[in-house]
Amino acid sequence: MEHLDEGPRPERVDALIALVEASFRDAADADEARIVADLARNIIATTPASDLKVCSALSDGARRAVILFTRMRPAESGRSVFLLSPVAVATDAQG
């Protein structure tokens, strides 16, 4: 698998969201899949590009996994950390 670190490019958002929704639909159910897909869509739409990392795994040109990292800066610590969520792996690529 090839690993790709990318920003939230608009032309790729629909494919990323589709992968998240499909993998959660297979693992849980359609309602949970929509909730997690909406979460991913909202994170991409509302997080400044400098605070968002999108990592994908590709196999034969097809996106097989995606992870979103969102920067958080807790005021009390003065540090910068990244939240990892959501993570999705195509069902047939798990195992």
N, C-alpha and C positions, 0 to 999 in steps of 0.2 A: 504494500500500500504506500502511496505517496501522501505525505502530510503537507498541508497548505495552511499558512497563517494569513488571514485576509481581514480587511476591514469590512464593515457592513455595506458592501456594494449593492446598490439598489437592484441591479439586474440579477443578483443571486438570492435575494431575500425570499422570493416565492419558493425556490427550490429548497432552501434551508428550512423554511417553515413546513413545507410538505414532508420533508424527512422527519422532522420532530413529530408532526402529527401522526404519520404512519407508524413510526416505531412505538409511540405511546398507545395508539389504537390496538396494535398487536399485543402489547404487553399488559394493557389494562382494559380500557373500554373507550368508546367514542367520546363520552363526556369528558373524561380526564384528558384525552388527546386534545380536544378543543381548548381546554383550560391551559394546558402546557404550551400549545401552539400560540395561543393568544399572549401568554407571558413572554415567549420568545419574540413575537412580533412587537410587543410593547417595549421590551428592552431595546431592541434594535432601533425602533422609531424614536425613543425618547432619551437614549443615552448618548452623550457627546462622543464622537468618533475617537477622541483621545482617551476616553474611559472605557472603551469596548474593544475586546479582542475576540475574533471569531476564528476558530481553528477547525479545519475539516480534514477528513481522511478520504482520499480518492483511490479507487481501484478501477483500472481500465477506463479512466475518464469519468466514472460515475461517482458522485458523492455518496459515501457509505457511512460517514459519521460526522457529527458536528458538536462542538462545545462552545458555549459562550462564557467569557470571563468579563465581569463588570467591576470596574475600580470603585472602591469605597474608601473614604477618608474619615475614619472615626475621629471626631473632634478632640476627645480626651487623650488620644494616644499620639496624635500628630503624624501617624504613619499612613502609608498608602497600602491597601491590601486589595486582592481581587477575589470576588465571589465567583464560584464556579456553578453555573446553572443557566439553562438546562443543558443536559447532555443527552444526545440521541445517537443510537447506532442502528442501522438498518437491520431488521430482524434476521435476514438471511446471512448477515455478516457477523452475527454474534456466535460465540461458542468456542 
